[in-house]
Structure formats: C-alpha cells, structure tokens
Amino acid sequence: QRCPGGPVGTCAVNRQGPSCSECVEGTTPANGGTCSRCVSSDNLPAIAVATCLGIALTLLYIYNCQERSHKQSHTSLFLITVMAQLLSVLQMVGVTTRISVDWPGSMKAIVAVFQRVTFEFDDMVQIGCLASVSSIARYCLKLTIVPIICAFLLLLHGLVSAGWRSRSWRRGFPAVVSSIGIVVMAFYITISTLILTPFQCMEHPNGLWTLIQYSSITCWTSTQHQMMVVVGMLAASIPVSFVAGVAYVLWDFPYRMARGDKTYIRMYAFILVRVKPERRWYIFLSLCRNLFLVLVPCIPDAFRQTLFLQVVFIISLAVIVREMPWKLNMANYLDLLSTFAVLFVLLTSAAFLDAGEDEQMSEVALWTLVQLFSIFPLVILWALLNRIFNFWMHPKRYRWFLCHHKGTSGNFARLLKLTLTSEAKHLGGQVFLDVDDLCDLGE
C-alpha cells in the first residue's frame, strides 16, 4: 500500500524515501499506507501513554514497598502469574508473526496488529507529530525506554526517602530493584527484539538488503546502519546482564534461605515466588528460550525461521510437561495450552511457505526419519554395553540382606552380620543390615 505502483519513485500520499517507508515532516502514519497531516489532538496518545506509564510504575513501586509484598495469597499469586504469562504469550506471538510468511485473509490483519502493538508502538503514539526524528533517532529513542523507567523509579524512591524520614534510602531500595526486575521480566522479549533490530535485514528483488523495521536504511553499507549496529551491540548488555543476574540469584537462593535473608527474598520475589523452589531454574530456562526467540527475525528465510521456532517450542513444551514448574496447577495448564497453541500456529504456517522451499522441507523430513529409526539400535546397543560393563566392573554391592524384628531379634541380627562379614572376606560382597544401611526408602 505504501508503493501504489506507477513511475519509479511513486509513493502513497505524504510518503517518501526508499520503499516509501518514511512520512514527510509534519505527518504521521495513517490507514491505507498513507501519512496524514498532524493536528493538535495527535499529541494526546503520547501524553496518555506517558501518564499511564508513570501511574503504573508508581503503583508498582508502592506495592513493592510493602513489607509483605513477597508473601502473596493464593488469588494474588494466581493473578500475577496469569498476567505475566499473558504478556509473555503476546510477545511470543508477536515474534512468531515476524517470520517471512505471507498469511492470507484475516490472519494477515491480526499479524499486523500484533506487530504494531508489540514492536511498532512509536507509530501508535504518533511520535512524528511531536518532533521530526530520523530512523536512527527512533531506534535510539526506543532503547532509552528501559533507562528512563529505571531513572523514574530511582527518582521516585529518592523523593519518598527524602519526604519520609522513617524510611531510609537503603531500606526501600529492594522495592526499586523488584520494580525494575518486574518491568524487564514482563517485557523481556520486546526489549531484546528492539535491540536486535539492526541485525534484521531483508533482501529486495534488486539484490539490495535493507532493515525490516526501517526500510530506508541499507544494511551494512550505510553509515546509519553501522551506527545502529554499534548502539545495538552496546544495548545488548541489558538482556544479557539480566539473564546473568537471574542465574546468580537462582544459584545463591539456597544459601540466602539458609541464613534467613528476608531482604534478599523480598528484593528478588519477581523471580522466586511464582515457581516451585525446586524448579526455580525454569525461570532461567524461560529467559534463555526467549533469547532464542528474538533471534528468529535475524534468520534469512522463512523455512529456517519456522523450523527453528518449532524446535524451540517443542523443547519448551517437553520441559513444562516433565517438570510442571509453576506453584499453581492452573498456571501449569495455561502455560502448556499457550505453548501448544503457538506451536500449532507455527505448524499451520508451513502451508504458506514458498513453493521453492518444498525440497528443503523434504530433506528435513527425511533426515528426521533417519535419525528416528537410528535411535532404536543405538539404544539397544547402549543397554547391552551398559549391562556388560556393570557386570564386570560394578558387581552387586551386597551379598546378604538382613531384616529383623526390633523387639526380639536385634542381638541375633547383629551376631549374624558379624559372622557373615567374616565369610564375606572369602566369598565377596557385603552384608546389608537394615539398622545400619537403610538410609533412604526411595532407593
């Protein structure tokens, strides 16, 4: 719609630049691929979004300031977990819709809505009506959202600490860390995808590669793109350091619990409270999965994108089924259902791939069948070798097993063990006595 056809350089109304991707100054994107003139009311979306964001962050900070914010009721825990899963699913679907598949009919409109809400929110707030900014400036502006949120929360905490004498800076700092962690955790996929924008290119019929998000920027050869790559590599430290921090928190959790460190639990409740303590590593695995998801638009063709996503979601589904990591069963069922639904959408997308990719799909299917039928003889061979190895290298530990009635035959069982132990020196093996060797009923 941006390029209606006609002579070379013909663009839709108020469109300009390569691929007609930019609006002329003083206009904002409109329906039908055109750009409309800005009016005074076009500033309202940006003001409304900034106001709502400030109110939401303030309420989040106030909630985390409560001493018992990490101790949640069943209903509160359920609502928080479901909301977090909903945000995660919306972003996962947004990433899924970025694969290079030509969806037909109403699905194409739904895909456009998901992409617009999750990754093109600068057009929704009509930033072009606030100031005339270039593509690289738009990219940098998006990346400053996380630092702005951190600065806002720190400023809010400073004002609260200064105005409330009984509340020192150090005492309320866990609320700041928890609030920042909740925001980054909730929008982790969107943040990571925005950072990787300079590495997501598409090829045009003339052999020229441009950015998917900013079609006016030529990949790798233009100065603008090189600057964006440098900025993106620096900004990549945000999601990577966040994952490393979460891994350290999960590793340090047992030691902090042993010392009864309530401040630590309260500060990192956004990581620890929703999952079972013995399954806390699932948070780290889910973040790693999300990192793999955001790499999908960087893969050049739709077939590899779809295949990569299917593998990631199949592994994720298997982990959820095996471990059931969430504290609430309903949260586990919702996670299973949402993962399966996204996987089903990916499976249906294979029907809309280009015909030229049929041969690649056939090769992958053949390779999968070969691997499937080669697993069985390998497993049988492994079982035989393992049996032979255990027979020669690890014989049975015990030769005799003694179990006795504690009230009447304790002395006799002890005497019998001593006698058999002397015989075991010649025959091999040990003597098992229940009161001496029974340590774990599960073994």
N, C-alpha and C positions, 0 to 999 in steps of 0.2 A: 504493500500500500504506500510505502514511502517513495517508491520508484514506480510511478504510474505508466511508464513507457513513453516512447516518442524520441525526439532527438537526444543525442548524447548530452548528459548534464541536466536533463529534465527531472525535477523533483516535485513532490507534493507541495501544497501551499505552505510557504514560510519554512521550507526545508532547504538545507544546503550541505555541502561537504561530500566526501566520499561515501557512497552508499546512501546518500541523503540522510545521514544519521543524526545531524545536528539541527537544532532550531535556530533561526536567526535571532539576533539580540532583541529582547523585549517580548519574546513569545514563549509559550510553554506547550509541551506535547498535548495533543487532543486526539479525539477519535478519528478513525479512518487514516491514520498515518500522517496527518497534517499537524500544524502548530498554530495555535490561536494567540491573539494579542492578549497581553496581561492586563487585568483590571485590578482595582483596589481589593476586591474580595479574594483574589488569588493568594494573598499573603496569609489568609486565615488558616489554611491547612498547616503551614509551618508553625504558626503561633499555637495552634491547638495541640499539635504533636509535642512541641517543647513543653507546654504547660502540663499535659497529661504525663509526660515522662518525668518531669520534676515532682509531681504529686505522687506518682507510683514509687519513685526512689525514696521519697521522704517517708511514705508509709512502710516501705520495706525496711528502712533503717530503724524506724520506731519499733516495728515488730521484733527485729533482731536485738534491740536494746533490752528487751525483757529478759530477766534472769532465767526464766524457764522456757525460753524460745526453743531450746533443743529438746524439751520434753513435750511431745505433742500427743494429743488424744488420737484415738483410732480414726475419727472422722476427719480431723485436720490432716493427719498423715495421708489418708486416702485422697483427699482433695489436692494436696500438694503434689503427691506422686502422679496423679492423673493429669494435672495441669502441666507438669514437667514432661510427661510422655506425649501429651498433645502437641506442645511446642516442638518437641523433637521429631514427631511424625510429620508435622507441617514442613519442617525444614528438610527432612529426608525426602519427602515427596517433591519439594522444590528442587533438590539436587537431581532426583530421578527424572524430572521433566526437562532437564537441561541436556539430556542426551540427544544426539542428532537424529531424531526420528520424526518423520512427517506424519503427525497424528491427524486423522480425518475428523470432520464434523465437530460436534460439541466438545469432544475431548481436547481439540486444539485450543478452544477458547478457555477451557479450565486450566490447561497448561500455561497459557499466557497470564492468567490471573495469579497462579502460584508463583511464577517467576517475578511478576510485578510486585507482589506483596512481600516476598522474602528477600529479593536481591535488587530490585529497582525502586526502592522506596523514595529515592531522591526525586523521581518524576512524580510520585504521589503527593509529595509536599510542595511540588512546583518551585523548586529551588531556582529555576531560571528566572522567575519573577522577582526574586529577592536580590540577585546580583548576577552579572554576566561572568560566568566561570567557564574555563576550558575543561576538556575531558580529564586531564591530569589533575586539575584542581578538584573536580568532582570526586575523583578516586581518593585523593588525599583527605578530602572532607569526610568521606565515609570512614576512613581509617581512624579519624580523630574521635569517633563516637565513644569508643571504649575509654581513652584517656579523659574525655570530657566527663563521662559518668564517674570515673574514679575521682577526678578533681571536685566534682559536685558533692560526692559523698564525704570526701575529706573536709571540704569547706563546711558542710552541714554539721559534721562531727565537731569541728573547731568551734562553731557558733554555739552548739549545745554545751560543749565543755566550758566555754567562757561564760555562758549565761547561767549555768547550773553548777554552782560551786561544789556541791557534794559529789559531782561526777567528774572525775579526772579524765585527762586525755587517754591515759593508759587503760583505765578501767573500761572505757567504752569502745576501745579500738577493735576488739573482736567483732562488734556489730558491723564496723566498716568492712572488715575482711570478709565476713559472712555475706554481706550485701553485694560486694563486688563479685564474690565467687558465685553467688546465685545468678547474677546477670550474665556472667561469662559462660557458666554452665548451661543456662537456658538457651542462649543464642550462639553456642559454640560453632555450629555448622555454618550459620550465616556469616559470622566473623571470619572464619577460616576461608570460606568461599570468596568473600570480598578481597581478602589478602592475596589470594591466588589469581585474581582477575588478569594481571599482566601475562600469565602463562597459559591463558585460554584463547587460542587463536583458531581461525577457520580459513580455509582456502577458497578463493574465488575462481571462477572459470578462466580468468586471465593468468592464473598462477600466483597471484598476489595473496599474501596472508595478512589478515587484519584481526584485531581483537574482537571477540564475540560481543562483549559489552559495549565497547567503544569502536564502532566500525570505521571511524575517521582516522584511527591510529594504525599505521603499518607495523607489523611485528618485526622486531629485531633490527630493522634498518633505520627507523626513525629515532630522533633524539628523544622525543616524548616517551616512546616505549622503553628506551633504555633507562630513562629516569624512573619510570613506573616500576621497572624490574628491580632497580636498586631499593626503592621505597618498599616494595613488596617483600624483598628478602629481609630487610630490617624489621618490618612489621610481623614477619613470620615468627619472630621470637615470642610474640604474645601467646599463640596457641601452643607452641612447643614448650615454653616455660610453664604454662598452665598444666599441661599433661605431666611434666616432670614434677611439679609441685604436688599434684594429686597423688602421684606414685609414692612420693616421700611421705605424705600424710598417711596413706594406707599402710605403708611399711612401719611407720612409727606408732601407729594406733595401739597395738598391744602393750608397748612399753608405757605409753601415756595412761592407758587404762589401769595398768598395774600400780601406777603411782597416784591414781585418783585425780588426774589433772582435769578438773571440770572446765577450766577456761579453754583448754585445747579442744574439748568435745564441743563446747558452745561455738567456738570460732569456726570449726570445720563441720558443723552439723549438716550443711548442704551436701556434703559428701557421704556422711556416715549414717544419717538417721533413716534413710529410705530403704536400705538393703539390709539383709541379714548380716550380722557381724562376721560370720564365717564365709560369707560370699561377697565381702566388701570389694574384692579385686574386680568384680563385674563393672564397677564404675570406671576403672582404668581401661578395661577392655572396650567398653562402650565408647569412650573418648577416642581410643585408637581406631575403632570401626568408623567413627565419624570423620577422622582424619583421612582414612582411605576413601570415604565417600566424596569428600571435597576434591580429591584428585581426579575424579571421573571426567569433568569437562576438559582436563588437560590431555586426555587420550584422544588421538586424532580422528578415529572413525567410530560410527555408531555400533558396529558389531562388537568391537573390543570393549566399548563402554558398557554395553548391555551384559556381556559375558562377565566382566569384572564385577559389576554390581550384583549379578546373580550369585557369584561365588561368595561375595562378602555377606549378603543377606542369608544365604543358606548356612554358612558357618555361624552367623549370629543366631539364627533360629535354632540350630542344634545346641548351642551353648545355653540358650534360655530353657529349652526343653529339659536338658540334662541337669541344670543347676537350680532353676526356679529361684532367682536371686532376691526378688523383692520380698519385703516383710509381709505384705498383704497378698493373699492368693489372687484377689481380683486384679491387682496390678500385674501379676504374672500373666494372667489370662489376657489382659488388654495388650500387654507387650507382645505376646505370641500372636494375637489376632492382627495387630497393626503390622508386625514384621511380615506375616504371611500375606497380608493384603498388598503391601508394597512389592513383595516378591511376585505376586500374581500379576500385578500391573507390568512388571518387567518382562514376565513370560509372554504376555499378550503383545508387548511392544515388538517382539521378534517378528510378528506377522507383517509389520510395516517397514521392515528394513529394505534397502535397495536390493533389486534382483541380482546385482553383481556380487553380493555377499553370500549367496547361496552356497557357493563352493567352500568358502571358509567355514560356514556352519556345518556342512557335511564333514569336513575334515575334523572339526572339533568333536562332533558326534562319534565319528569312527574312533578317534583317539580315546574318548571316554569309554567306549565299549571294550576296546583292547585293554585298557587299564582295569576295568571292572573284572573281566574274566581272567586276568593275570593275577589278581589278588588272591583267588582261591588256592591255586597251587603254592603260592608263596606262604600263605598262612599254614597250609598243611605241612610244608617243609619246615617252617619255623617251629611248629608244635613238636615234630619228630626230633629235631635237633635239640630243642629245649628239654625234652624228656630224656634224651641220651645224656646230655650234659649234666642234668640234675642227678641222674642215676649214678654216674661215675664220680662227679665232683662234689655233689651235695647229697650224701645218703641221709636216710631218716635220722633225726637227732635222737629220738627216744626209742628204746627197745622194749621197755616195760612201762605200763601205766597203772598207777595205784590210786584208788579212791576208797575212802574209809568212812565209817560212821564215827563222828567226832566224840560221841559219848562213851563208846565201849571199845573201840579198836585203834585208838591213836598210837599207843605204845607198840602194838603189834605191827602197824603200818611203818613206823619208824625203824623197827628192828628188821623188817623185811626189806626196806630200802637199803639199809647198811649191808645186808647180806648180798643183795643183788648187785650193789655197787662194786663189791669185790669181784663178783663174777663178770661184771661188765668190762673189767680191765682185759679179760681174755676174749670175750665174745664181741666187744664193740657196742657202741650206743650208750645211752644214759637212762636213768630211772626217773620217771615223772611221778611226783607225789603232789597231790592237789594242794596241800597247805604250803608247799614250797614253790611250786612252779606255775600255779594258776594265777596269772596277773590280769588278764583281760578276757572277759567272757565272749567278746566279739571275735577272738582269734581261735 
